[in-house]
């Protein structure tokens, strides 16, 4: 299946290696990409017909990184991981390049797989389908003149898995649409057939045609750009601008890719696949620097659609593994995607020829007001005695576009030591044409005349490599439940007793658990070797995640086999290097069979995961039954989860923040308890001049 070659030393030319970055987890620089590509091209020679699919950092091992960081050891060696396609050879070439010494250290030819589809791979597909005679014929049958092929568009998707071709050819399925004008939204005019395109040969090899034909809609396009909105209904005029100002600058410090903010310190990485990667997350607890997480990222996602008709079973995009959240990321803009005082990070990749490409402003970093962090007032003096502290959060974000959908990813660091992940889903529904009067239920909803939007799920895999107060962690589920003792018993005489119960996972099999709303289930990642001196309980971080639907595709279905991690809300496996991607390294056109990814890591489920080095894969997301309100452009649908400290600190860790306002009982008594003025807020004011103010000097709760 695999042929491994070890190349001892194949130095290229006498060129000097590119300068190494300050931090071993920094993404590859443009200079490093150029050097790596040069090494690979020299290895293959000028006669080889090769194309680059992936050129990315091969992160140093956890052991070598921690020896460098915690023990003042040597800097880890700098390596790149390259995925290459060679004309005439099936599968892919996986290459590891030593960047410092400029030579190939490993080359592996992997058969029976197809690599990730890049944006570059997708961009030429429309030209292919517009020129194909079979596609033109189907467009004419659908009601589109052959002379209007420039008005025919497609969203190229990986084919998922289709047993007719397996992974013998590198394929795309083209979701077909029509635009009357280039500024129209195509999604209100889907077509009913699906061409299959060979990505490498640039040809249509087959066209899937349904038994029941559905001609293109003759209804007006459902559009959303300004000229259409003004023509249709106009714009609201009462909206006034809200400006975010930080006259003294930001509160965070950036040293390259290393962030320091409000007792947190961590590294912000970015790669072609996961997008944002957060590593080496520590918290400075009044001089005691405590590790929390070694690495966190969104490792995979699947969007399985729920229609069993036609070829819709192939619509189950594993967007991170099949296209890459990094490759699909948007360049962000001030005041639109992010608002306030912004710091940006660029992202660098290589195109098929190996030339560097840059996505400007791929990562947005800024601060936001986060409402009240804590507050208390005393009723005894009409609430004059009070303390209130407003919160600020640090936001690290990216937005990536997967054909019709946009995914807005926000990593929020909070001043109580918590980390919150917010995901917003927007963009446009994937649509399929319906005949006039056709009943599209139960698998979808008609969201516009002749537009059928199928039911689907969005399920994400959050990968967590924990170091809660050091190495050797454990994981367990935490449930609340009524007392086991009956009403009237000695132990529960009034029947009001209830308790929290932690179930510690001893083996991998124990960890394969579902969410449970009835018990308010959360999950604890904890260090059994470090106890809180007050509670006597292990220091921990709790995953509070309430949007955890079960995968609705049946077990052993193709979507279920290709995303086995999605069958459980929690999957914990023993740590090993390179256990990164739960659906495997090469996801496109994988059947889901074999011990690939998390299925292989789970094995027979007997591995010990208690008090050892573990990796947590948490599944979360939503089940989406579309509605007309989601079309033609979908309002952002929020998904959120929280990782919060429990028994980690000995008190509220945010008490060291300067309060927005505070007055003690004695201070209130001396002032007569009648006047409350803001100590910090000079910007807030009353909305209407004729409104009487009970407090002077503006809002007492606003933070400067």
matplotlib code that plots the C-alpha trace (Angstrom):
import matplotlib.pyplot as plt

x = [0.0, 2.8, 6.4, 8.8, 12.1, 14.7, 16.9, 19.9, 21.2, 20.1, 21.3, 20.2, 22.5, 24.8, 22.0, 21.9, 18.9, 16.2, 16.3, 14.5, 11.6, 11.8, 9.3, 9.3, 5.6, 5.5, 4.0, 6.3, 7.5, 7.6, 11.3, 10.9, 8.2, 10.5, 13.4, 11.3, 9.9, 13.4, 14.6, 11.7, 12.1, 15.8, 15.0, 12.6, 14.6, 13.5, 11.8, 9.2, 5.7, 4.8, 2.3, 2.3, -0.9, 0.4, 3.5, 3.1, 5.0, 5.5, 5.2, 7.9, 7.2, 5.6, 8.6, 11.1, 9.0, 8.6, 12.3, 13.0, 10.4, 10.4, 14.0, 16.0, 16.8, 17.9, 15.4, 13.5, 14.6, 12.5, 10.7, 8.1, 5.5, 4.8, 2.0, 2.9, 1.1, 3.1, 1.6, 1.0, 1.4, -1.6, -2.0, 0.3, 3.9, 4.4, 7.7, 9.4, 12.0, 14.7, 14.5, 17.7, 19.8, 17.9, 17.4, 14.6, 14.5, 11.6, 9.6, 6.6, 4.4, 0.9, -1.4, -5.2, -5.8, -6.6, -5.3, -7.2, -8.9, -7.4, -9.2, -6.9, -8.3, -11.8, -11.5, -11.2, -14.1, -16.7, -14.7, -14.7, -18.4, -19.3, -17.5, -18.6, -21.1, -23.0, -23.4, -24.6, -27.1, -28.5, -28.6, -30.7, -33.1, -33.3, -34.4, -31.1, -30.1, -26.7, -25.7, -26.1, -23.5, -21.6, -24.6, -24.2, -22.3, -21.3, -20.2, -17.4, -17.5, -15.4, -17.4, -17.4, -17.4, -19.0, -18.3, -18.4, -15.0, -13.7, -10.5, -9.1, -9.4, -9.3, -12.9, -15.3, -19.1, -20.4, -23.5, -25.2, -26.9, -28.0, -27.7, -29.7, -27.1, -23.6, -24.7, -27.6, -27.6, -27.4, -28.9, -32.5, -32.0, -30.4, -30.3, -31.2, -28.2, -24.6, -21.5, -18.6, -15.3, -11.7, -9.7, -6.4, -7.5, -10.0, -12.8, -16.4, -16.3, -20.0, -23.3, -25.7, -29.3, -32.3, -35.3, -37.7, -36.6, -36.9, -36.4, -34.8, -37.0, -38.5, -39.1, -37.1, -33.8, -33.8, -31.0, -29.4, -26.9, -27.7, -29.3, -31.6, -32.4, -33.2, -35.4, -37.3, -37.9, -35.3, -33.0, -33.8, -32.8, -32.9, -29.6, -26.9, -23.2, -21.6, -17.9, -15.4, -12.5, -9.5, -7.8, -5.0, -4.4, -4.8, -4.2, -2.5, 1.1, 2.3, 5.8, 5.6, 3.0, 3.1, 0.2, 0.2, -3.1, -4.7, -2.6, -2.8, 0.2, 0.0, 1.1, -1.2, -0.4, -2.2, -2.1, -3.7, -6.0, -7.1, -6.8, -6.1, -4.1, -3.6, -0.7, 1.2, -1.6, -0.5, -2.0, 0.0, -1.6, 0.0, 3.5, 2.9, 2.8, 0.5, 0.0, -3.5, -3.5, -0.7, -2.7, -6.3, -7.8, -10.9, -9.6, -12.5, -16.1, -18.8, -22.0, -24.2, -27.3, -30.5, -32.1, -31.9, -33.1, -31.0, -27.3, -27.8, -26.1, -22.8, -23.5, -21.7, -18.8, -15.9, -14.8, -11.7, -10.2, -11.5, -10.7, -8.9, -10.2, -6.9, -7.0, -10.5, -10.0, -11.1, -8.9, -10.5, -11.3, -11.4, -14.8, -16.6, -15.4, -13.7, -14.4, -12.2, -8.4, -7.2, -4.0, -3.8, -1.8, -1.2, -1.2, 1.3, 0.8, 2.1, 0.2, 0.3, 3.5, 5.1, 5.0, 4.1, 0.7, -0.4, -3.8, -3.6, -5.3, -6.2, -6.4, -8.0, -7.1, -8.9, -10.6, -14.3, -16.4, -18.0, -20.6, -20.6, -17.9, -19.2, -21.4, -23.0, -25.1, -26.5, -30.2, -29.7, -28.8, -30.9, -28.1, -25.6, -23.1, -22.0, -19.2, -19.3, -16.6, -17.1, -15.3, -13.1, -12.5, -9.7, -10.9, -8.8, -10.9, -11.0, -13.7, -13.6, -15.9, -16.8, -18.7, -22.1, -21.4, -19.3, -17.9, -16.9, -14.6, -14.0, -11.6, -12.5, -10.2, -12.0, -10.7, -12.0, -9.6, -12.2, -11.8, -14.9, -15.3, -17.9, -18.8, -21.2, -22.7, -23.9, -23.7, -26.2, -28.2, -27.2, -30.3, -31.8, -34.5, -38.2, -41.0, -43.9, -46.2, -43.8, -43.9, -40.3, -40.8, -39.8, -36.2, -36.2, -38.1, -39.2, -37.6, -38.4, -40.5, -39.0, -36.1, -35.6, -33.2, -32.4, -32.1, -28.5, -26.2, -23.0, -20.8, -17.4, -14.5, -12.7, -9.2, -7.8, -4.3, -4.5, -1.9, -4.0, -1.4, 1.1, 1.3, -0.8, -4.4, -7.7, -11.2, -14.6, -18.3, -20.0, -23.7, -26.2, -28.9, -31.5, -30.4, -30.7, -32.4, -36.2, -38.4, -38.8, -35.6, -33.1, -30.7, -33.3, -36.2, -37.7, -36.8, -34.8, -31.4, -29.4, -25.7, -23.1, -21.3, -18.1, -17.5, -13.9, -13.0, -10.5, -10.3, -11.0, -14.3, -15.5, -15.0, -17.3, -20.2, -23.2, -24.5, -27.3, -29.5, -31.5, -28.3, -26.9, -23.8, -20.5, -17.0, -14.1, -10.4, -8.4, -5.1, -5.6, -2.2, -2.9, -5.7, -7.3, -6.3, -9.8, -12.1, -9.7, -10.8, -8.5, -7.7, -9.7, -11.2, -14.8, -16.2, -19.7, -21.2, -25.0, -25.2, -24.3, -26.7, -26.2, -25.2, -28.5, -27.0, -27.4, -24.4, -22.4, -23.8, -21.1, -21.2, -21.1, -18.1, -16.2, -16.8, -16.7, -15.8, -19.2, -21.1, -20.1, -19.9, -16.8, -13.9, -10.7, -7.6, -4.1, -1.6, 0.7, 2.5, 0.6, -2.8, -4.1, -7.0, -9.8, -10.9, -7.4, -4.7, -6.2, -9.9, -11.3, -12.8, -12.0, -14.7, -14.6, -13.4, -10.3, -8.4, -8.0, -7.9, -9.8, -11.2, -7.6, -6.7, -9.7, -8.9, -10.5, -11.1, -8.9, -6.1, -5.7, -6.6, -6.5, -3.7, -1.7, -1.1, -4.4, -6.1, -9.8, -12.0, -15.3, -18.1, -20.5, -22.8, -26.4, -29.1, -30.5, -34.0, -34.1, -36.8, -37.5, -35.9, -32.6, -32.8, -31.4, -28.7, -28.7, -28.6, -25.6, -26.5, -24.5, -22.9, -20.9, -19.0, -17.0, -13.9, -13.9, -11.7, -13.2, -11.2, -8.2, -8.1, -8.7, -10.9, -12.4, -9.3, -10.7, -10.7, -7.4, -9.1, -9.8, -13.6, -15.6, -17.3, -17.1, -18.5, -18.3, -20.9, -18.9, -18.3, -22.0, -22.9, -20.5, -21.9, -25.5, -26.0, -27.6, -25.0, -23.3, -20.8, -18.8, -15.1, -13.9, -16.5, -16.3, -17.8, -21.3, -24.2, -28.0, -29.8, -32.4, -31.9, -35.4, -34.8, -34.3, -31.2, -31.2, -27.4, -25.1, -22.0, -23.2, -23.4, -21.8, -21.1, -19.3, -15.6, -13.2]
y = [0.0, 2.4, 2.6, 4.4, 5.8, 7.1, 9.7, 10.2, 13.5, 15.2, 18.7, 21.1, 23.9, 26.0, 28.4, 29.5, 28.3, 30.9, 32.6, 30.6, 32.4, 33.3, 30.7, 27.0, 27.0, 30.0, 29.2, 28.9, 32.3, 33.2, 32.6, 29.2, 28.2, 29.2, 27.2, 24.1, 24.2, 24.6, 21.5, 19.4, 20.6, 19.7, 16.3, 15.5, 17.2, 19.4, 16.6, 15.7, 17.0, 17.8, 20.0, 21.2, 20.5, 21.4, 23.1, 23.6, 23.5, 20.1, 21.1, 19.9, 17.0, 17.9, 16.5, 18.6, 21.7, 21.4, 20.6, 23.9, 26.0, 24.5, 23.2, 25.7, 22.9, 23.3, 24.8, 22.0, 21.3, 23.1, 20.8, 21.3, 18.8, 18.7, 16.8, 16.5, 15.2, 13.7, 13.3, 9.7, 8.3, 7.5, 8.7, 11.4, 11.9, 12.9, 14.7, 16.0, 18.7, 19.7, 23.5, 24.3, 21.9, 22.1, 18.4, 15.8, 13.6, 11.4, 10.7, 8.4, 7.4, 6.9, 4.9, 4.8, 8.4, 11.8, 15.1, 18.1, 20.3, 23.8, 27.0, 26.9, 23.4, 24.7, 27.9, 26.3, 23.9, 26.4, 26.7, 22.9, 22.4, 25.4, 23.9, 20.3, 19.1, 16.9, 19.7, 22.1, 19.5, 19.2, 22.9, 23.2, 20.5, 22.5, 25.6, 27.5, 28.3, 26.9, 30.5, 31.3, 29.0, 32.0, 32.4, 28.9, 28.5, 25.8, 25.2, 22.6, 20.1, 17.1, 14.1, 12.7, 9.1, 7.3, 3.6, 3.9, 5.6, 5.2, 7.1, 6.1, 9.6, 13.0, 14.1, 17.0, 17.1, 20.3, 21.8, 23.6, 27.0, 29.7, 33.5, 35.8, 38.5, 38.1, 40.1, 37.7, 35.2, 31.8, 29.9, 30.8, 29.1, 25.6, 23.0, 19.4, 17.5, 17.0, 16.8, 14.8, 16.5, 15.1, 17.8, 16.8, 16.1, 19.0, 17.0, 16.0, 12.2, 11.6, 13.5, 12.3, 12.9, 12.4, 10.3, 13.2, 16.3, 19.8, 22.7, 25.9, 28.3, 31.3, 33.2, 36.4, 35.9, 36.3, 38.8, 40.6, 43.2, 46.9, 47.8, 44.8, 45.5, 49.2, 48.2, 45.5, 47.2, 50.0, 50.2, 51.1, 54.7, 54.9, 53.0, 55.2, 54.2, 52.7, 53.4, 51.5, 53.5, 52.7, 56.1, 54.6, 51.7, 48.0, 46.0, 43.0, 42.6, 40.7, 39.4, 37.9, 35.2, 35.1, 36.8, 38.2, 39.5, 39.7, 36.9, 34.7, 33.9, 31.7, 31.2, 31.9, 29.7, 29.2, 26.5, 25.5, 23.0, 23.9, 27.7, 29.1, 26.9, 28.0, 26.5, 26.7, 28.3, 29.4, 31.5, 33.7, 33.1, 35.9, 34.9, 31.2, 30.5, 27.5, 25.5, 24.9, 23.6, 22.5, 22.8, 23.6, 23.8, 22.9, 19.6, 18.6, 19.2, 17.5, 18.9, 15.9, 16.6, 14.7, 13.9, 10.3, 11.1, 11.2, 11.6, 13.9, 11.3, 12.6, 16.0, 15.5, 17.9, 17.4, 21.0, 21.1, 17.9, 18.2, 21.9, 23.4, 26.1, 27.9, 27.6, 29.0, 31.8, 35.4, 38.5, 40.6, 44.3, 47.0, 47.9, 45.1, 41.7, 43.1, 46.4, 48.4, 48.6, 45.6, 43.6, 41.3, 38.3, 37.2, 33.7, 32.2, 29.2, 27.8, 27.4, 24.4, 25.6, 26.1, 29.9, 31.6, 33.2, 35.4, 36.0, 39.4, 39.9, 36.2, 36.5, 39.4, 40.1, 42.7, 43.4, 43.9, 44.9, 41.8, 43.1, 42.7, 40.4, 40.6, 42.8, 43.0, 45.7, 45.9, 46.5, 47.9, 51.4, 51.4, 49.7, 52.6, 50.0, 48.3, 47.0, 46.3, 45.3, 45.2, 42.6, 42.8, 39.9, 39.2, 37.8, 35.9, 35.3, 34.1, 33.6, 31.0, 30.3, 26.8, 27.3, 28.6, 28.8, 31.2, 30.0, 32.8, 31.4, 33.4, 32.3, 34.4, 34.7, 35.9, 37.6, 34.9, 32.4, 30.9, 30.3, 30.5, 29.3, 31.0, 29.9, 31.8, 30.2, 32.5, 32.6, 30.9, 27.7, 24.9, 24.6, 22.2, 22.9, 21.9, 21.7, 24.0, 22.6, 19.9, 18.8, 18.9, 17.5, 15.8, 16.2, 19.9, 23.2, 25.4, 28.7, 30.5, 29.4, 26.3, 26.4, 23.3, 23.7, 20.3, 19.5, 19.3, 19.3, 21.3, 19.2, 20.3, 18.4, 20.5, 18.9, 19.7, 18.6, 19.5, 20.2, 21.2, 22.3, 20.0, 16.6, 13.5, 14.5, 12.7, 13.3, 12.6, 13.4, 15.6, 15.2, 16.6, 14.2, 13.9, 12.2, 8.5, 8.5, 8.6, 11.4, 10.9, 8.9, 9.8, 11.0, 13.0, 13.7, 16.6, 15.2, 18.3, 16.7, 16.7, 16.3, 16.5, 13.3, 12.9, 9.7, 9.3, 7.7, 4.9, 3.6, 4.9, 3.0, 4.7, 8.1, 7.5, 9.4, 11.4, 14.7, 14.5, 17.6, 15.9, 15.8, 19.0, 17.0, 18.8, 17.3, 17.8, 17.7, 17.5, 16.8, 14.1, 14.9, 18.5, 19.2, 22.6, 23.4, 24.6, 22.1, 19.2, 18.4, 18.1, 21.2, 21.2, 22.9, 22.1, 21.9, 23.5, 22.7, 22.6, 22.4, 18.8, 17.0, 13.4, 12.5, 11.7, 9.6, 5.9, 4.0, 2.4, 5.0, 6.7, 10.0, 8.1, 6.0, 9.0, 11.0, 8.3, 11.0, 12.6, 9.6, 10.8, 14.1, 13.0, 10.9, 10.7, 8.8, 8.3, 10.9, 10.0, 12.3, 13.1, 12.2, 15.4, 14.8, 12.5, 11.6, 11.0, 12.9, 12.5, 12.8, 13.4, 10.3, 8.2, 5.5, 5.6, 2.0, 0.8, 1.9, 5.5, 8.5, 8.2, 4.8, 3.4, 5.4, 4.0, 0.5, -2.0, 0.8, -0.7, 2.0, 3.5, 7.3, 7.9, 10.1, 10.1, 12.2, 12.3, 14.1, 15.1, 15.4, 17.1, 17.1, 20.0, 21.8, 22.2, 20.5, 22.9, 22.6, 25.5, 28.2, 31.1, 33.5, 31.8, 32.8, 34.4, 35.2, 33.5, 35.6, 34.4, 31.3, 31.2, 28.1, 28.5, 26.4, 27.4, 25.9, 27.3, 26.7, 24.7, 24.1, 25.6, 28.8, 29.4, 32.5, 34.5, 35.1, 38.4, 40.2, 41.8, 43.8, 47.5, 47.8, 50.0, 51.3, 50.5, 52.1, 50.5, 50.7, 53.2, 55.4, 55.3, 56.3, 59.3, 60.5, 60.0, 57.2, 59.5, 60.2, 57.7, 58.8, 56.8, 56.8, 55.7, 56.4, 59.7, 58.5, 57.4, 59.8, 59.9, 58.9, 61.6, 65.1, 65.2, 62.0, 62.6, 60.9, 59.2, 59.0, 61.9, 61.8, 59.2, 55.4, 54.0, 50.7, 51.7, 51.0, 53.4]
z = [0.0, 0.8, -0.4, 2.0, 0.8, 3.2, 1.7, 3.9, 2.5, -0.7, -0.3, -3.1, -4.1, -2.0, -1.1, 2.5, 4.5, 5.2, 8.6, 11.3, 13.1, 16.7, 17.7, 16.6, 16.1, 13.7, 10.3, 7.3, 6.0, 2.4, 2.3, 3.9, 1.4, -1.5, 0.0, 0.6, -3.0, -4.4, -2.4, -3.7, -7.3, -7.2, -5.8, -8.7, -11.5, -14.3, -16.3, -13.7, -14.0, -10.4, -8.7, -5.1, -3.1, 0.4, 1.8, 5.5, 8.8, 10.3, 13.9, 16.2, 18.5, 21.8, 23.7, 21.8, 22.1, 25.9, 26.3, 24.5, 26.3, 29.8, 30.2, 28.1, 25.6, 22.0, 19.5, 17.8, 14.2, 11.6, 9.1, 6.3, 5.2, 1.5, -0.4, -4.1, -7.2, -10.0, -13.4, -14.4, -10.8, -8.6, -5.1, -3.6, -2.5, 1.1, 1.6, 4.7, 4.2, 6.7, 6.3, 8.2, 6.2, 2.9, 2.2, 1.9, 4.9, 4.0, 0.9, 0.9, -2.0, -0.7, -3.0, -2.8, -1.6, -3.0, -1.5, -0.4, -3.0, -3.0, -4.1, -7.2, -8.0, -7.9, -9.9, -13.3, -12.9, -14.3, -17.5, -17.9, -17.5, -19.8, -22.7, -22.3, -25.0, -22.5, -20.0, -22.8, -23.9, -20.3, -19.9, -23.2, -21.8, -18.6, -20.6, -21.0, -24.6, -25.7, -26.3, -22.6, -21.2, -19.8, -17.5, -16.2, -12.9, -10.5, -7.0, -7.2, -4.3, -3.7, -4.7, -1.1, -2.0, -4.9, -5.3, -9.1, -9.1, -5.5, -5.3, -8.7, -10.1, -8.5, -8.9, -8.2, -8.4, -9.9, -8.2, -11.1, -11.2, -13.6, -13.4, -15.7, -15.0, -13.5, -10.4, -9.7, -6.9, -8.6, -5.6, -6.5, -9.9, -9.3, -12.0, -11.6, -12.9, -11.6, -13.8, -12.5, -13.3, -13.2, -11.4, -13.1, -16.7, -16.7, -18.3, -17.5, -17.2, -16.3, -15.7, -13.0, -14.3, -12.1, -13.1, -12.6, -14.5, -13.2, -15.6, -14.5, -12.7, -14.6, -11.4, -10.8, -9.0, -5.3, -4.8, -1.9, -3.1, -2.5, -5.8, -5.5, -1.9, -2.6, -5.5, -3.5, -0.1, 0.6, 3.5, 7.1, 7.8, 11.6, 12.2, 13.7, 13.6, 16.7, 16.9, 19.0, 20.3, 22.5, 22.9, 24.9, 22.6, 23.1, 26.2, 24.5, 23.5, 20.5, 20.0, 16.5, 17.0, 20.8, 22.6, 26.1, 27.5, 30.9, 32.5, 29.4, 27.3, 24.2, 20.6, 17.6, 14.6, 11.3, 8.7, 5.4, 7.1, 10.6, 10.1, 13.6, 15.9, 19.5, 21.3, 24.6, 26.5, 30.0, 32.8, 35.1, 38.5, 40.5, 39.5, 39.2, 35.4, 35.0, 31.8, 30.6, 27.0, 24.8, 21.6, 20.4, 17.0, 14.9, 13.5, 11.3, 10.4, 8.4, 6.9, 6.1, 4.1, 4.9, 1.5, 0.4, -3.1, -6.4, -5.6, -2.6, -0.3, -1.7, -0.1, 3.2, 3.0, 5.4, 4.8, 6.9, 5.6, 2.0, 1.3, 4.3, 6.6, 6.0, 2.2, 2.2, 4.6, 3.7, 3.8, 6.5, 6.5, 9.1, 10.4, 8.4, 9.5, 12.6, 14.5, 16.8, 17.1, 15.1, 14.8, 11.8, 10.8, 7.2, 6.0, 3.4, 1.2, -2.0, -5.3, -7.6, -9.1, -5.7, -5.8, -2.5, -2.2, 0.7, 2.2, 3.8, 7.2, 7.5, 11.3, 13.2, 16.8, 18.8, 22.1, 22.8, 25.7, 27.2, 29.5, 33.3, 34.7, 38.2, 40.3, 43.7, 45.5, 49.0, 49.4, 53.0, 51.7, 48.6, 46.6, 47.2, 48.4, 45.2, 43.1, 39.4, 37.0, 33.3, 31.3, 28.2, 26.0, 23.6, 20.2, 17.7, 14.6, 11.0, 8.4, 5.7, 2.8, 1.8, -1.5, -0.3, 3.5, 5.5, 8.8, 11.3, 13.9, 17.1, 19.9, 23.0, 25.9, 29.0, 32.2, 34.5, 32.9, 30.6, 26.9, 24.7, 21.1, 19.1, 15.6, 13.4, 10.3, 7.5, 3.7, 1.5, 1.7, -0.7, -2.9, -5.4, -7.9, -7.4, -9.9, -9.6, -6.9, -5.9, -2.2, -1.1, 2.4, 4.6, 3.5, 2.9, 2.8, -0.1, 0.8, -2.5, -5.5, -6.9, -4.5, -2.2, 0.7, 2.2, 5.9, 7.1, 10.1, 10.8, 13.1, 14.3, 16.0, 18.5, 19.2, 22.6, 23.8, 27.5, 30.1, 33.0, 35.6, 33.9, 32.2, 32.9, 32.7, 33.0, 31.5, 32.8, 32.3, 34.9, 35.6, 38.1, 39.4, 42.2, 45.4, 45.1, 48.5, 48.6, 49.9, 53.6, 54.0, 56.7, 54.0, 52.1, 54.4, 52.3, 48.9, 47.8, 47.7, 44.5, 43.7, 41.0, 39.9, 37.9, 36.0, 35.2, 31.9, 32.5, 28.9, 25.4, 25.3, 28.5, 26.9, 23.9, 25.4, 24.2, 25.5, 28.1, 28.5, 31.4, 33.5, 32.2, 31.2, 30.8, 30.6, 32.9, 31.9, 35.1, 36.7, 39.3, 40.7, 41.7, 44.2, 45.0, 48.6, 49.5, 47.7, 47.8, 44.2, 41.2, 39.3, 36.1, 33.0, 32.3, 28.7, 28.9, 25.5, 25.0, 21.2, 20.7, 18.3, 17.4, 13.9, 12.2, 9.3, 10.2, 11.5, 8.7, 6.2, 4.2, 6.1, 9.4, 8.3, 7.0, 10.2, 12.9, 15.5, 14.9, 16.4, 19.9, 21.7, 23.4, 22.1, 24.2, 22.9, 24.1, 22.9, 20.1, 17.7, 14.5, 15.9, 14.4, 12.0, 13.1, 9.6, 8.5, 6.6, 3.1, 3.3, -0.2, -1.7, 1.3, 1.7, 5.5, 5.7, 7.5, 10.7, 9.5, 11.8, 15.0, 14.2, 14.3, 17.4, 19.2, 18.2, 20.6, 23.1, 25.8, 25.9, 29.3, 29.3, 33.0, 34.5, 31.2, 28.1, 26.2, 23.3, 23.5, 20.4, 21.3, 18.7, 18.7, 16.2, 15.0, 13.0, 10.5, 9.1, 6.6, 6.5, 4.2, 6.7, 5.8, 2.2, 0.0, 2.6, 5.9, 9.2, 11.3, 13.3, 16.5, 18.1, 21.3, 23.9, 27.0, 28.6, 32.1, 35.2, 38.0, 41.2, 39.3, 41.3, 45.0, 44.4, 41.6, 39.4, 38.1, 41.5, 40.4, 37.8, 38.6, 39.2, 36.9, 40.0, 43.7, 46.9, 50.3, 53.0, 54.9, 51.8, 51.0, 54.6, 54.5, 51.2, 52.3, 49.9, 47.3, 44.7, 42.4, 39.9, 37.4, 38.2, 34.8, 32.2, 30.4, 27.1, 28.0, 27.9, 28.1, 24.9, 25.2, 26.6, 28.1, 30.2, 33.9, 35.2, 38.6, 38.5, 37.7, 35.5, 33.0, 33.4, 36.6, 34.8, 31.7, 31.4, 29.7]

ax = plt.figure().add_subplot(projection="3d")
ax.plot(x, y, z, "-o")
ax.set_aspect("equal")
plt.show()
